Amino acid sequence: EVKLVESGGGLVQAGESVRLTCAASGFTFTAYRMYWVRQAPGKGLEWVSTISAGGRDTWYADSVKGRFTISRDNARNIAYLDMGRLNSEDTAVYYCVSAPSDRRVVEITDRDFGYWGQGTQVTVFS
């Protein structure tokens, strides 16, 4: 059974930093790209970041470039999203997503693509 479990969300003050964690199981982690996708209240899905299966390549949405860092620990089947300089526009449910690396997809906004976790809420207050 494929499982992706996000954690680390919560109430965060604007300007601060948070690390989100995605614990993966039930699939060959090293054969999958890992993604973070978010959904703000009343908004659609917004792709945030992607990391290649081996962790060598990363991609970021313009809205988070320079502030967020995606990483993975393939020995522990964990993906991370380090979020810095948070602002109110970052308030959203953050989802961890996995998809086979051979699909060569970078940006995901479709829930039918890949495996999705349950999400973790990040609320930024000022």
N, C-alpha and C positions, 0 to 999 in steps of 0.2 A: 504494500500500500504506500503510495507516494504521500509524503507529509512535508509541508513547509510551515514552520512555526515562527512567526515574527515576535520579537519582544523588544523592549527598550523605549517604547513610546510613553508619553505622559504630558504633563503640563510643564512648559519650558518658557523661560523669560526671553523676550526678544534680545538678540545679540549673543545668546549663549549657544552651546554646542551639545549635541546628543549623538550617541551611537545606537543605531538599530542593528539587531542581530536576527539572522534567519538560520534556523537549524533545519537541515534537510535530511531526509531518509527515504528509503524505498526505491531509489533509482541510482544509476551510476553517476554520481555527482561530477566526476571529472570529465564526463562526456557532455555536460550541459553548460550552456551559458546561463548566467544568473542576472536577473533584472530587478530593479525597483520601480514600481509604478505607484502613483498616488492619486487620490480622489478627494478634492476639497468639497466642502458642503455645497450641494446644489450644482456641482460641476461634473464634467465628464472625466474620464480617466486621462491622466497625464503621465507619459513616460518620463522617468527621472534619470536613470543610469543603467548601464550594462557593463558586465565584465565577461571576458572570454573564458572558455573552459579552463585554460591553464593559468589564468590571471594575468597574462601578459598585456592584454589590450583592454582599455576602458573607454567608455563613451558617456557623455553627459548632455543633458538638455541645457540649452543656453541659460535658462532661468536659475540653474544651480551650479553652473560651471565656475570653478574657482572657490566655491564654498563647500561643496560636498565631495566626499571621496568614497568610492566603492572598492571593496577588497574581498578576498575570500581565503579561507584556510582549507585546502583540499584534504589535508590530513584529518580534519575534524568535521568535514561536511558542513561548513558554516560560511555564510556570506554576511558581509557587514555593509552598513552605510553610515559613514561619519558625516554628520551634518553640522556645519558651522555658520556663524553669523545669521542665525535664524531670524526670520521676520514673519509677519502675519500671513503673508502669501504662502508660507510653508505649512500652514495648518491644514491637515488632511489625514485621511487614513492611508497608511503606507503599506503596500503589498509587496511581498517577495514573490518572484515568478521565476520558473525554470523552463527551459526549452532546449532541445538537442542542438548542440553546436553546429551540426552539419546543415541546419536550416539557414544559417547565415543571416539571421534577423537581428537588427540592432535595436529598433524602436518598437515597443509593444503598447497598443492601446485597445486590444481586443481580448476580452475575457475567454474567448474560445481558443486562444493560442497558448499552449504550454500549460504548466501546472501552477496554481495560485495558492498562496497561503491565506489565512483568515484575516490578515491585516492587523496593524497596530496604530492606534490613534496618537497623533502628535498635535498638540494644541499650543500655539505660541501666543503668549500674552505680553502686553506692554503697559 
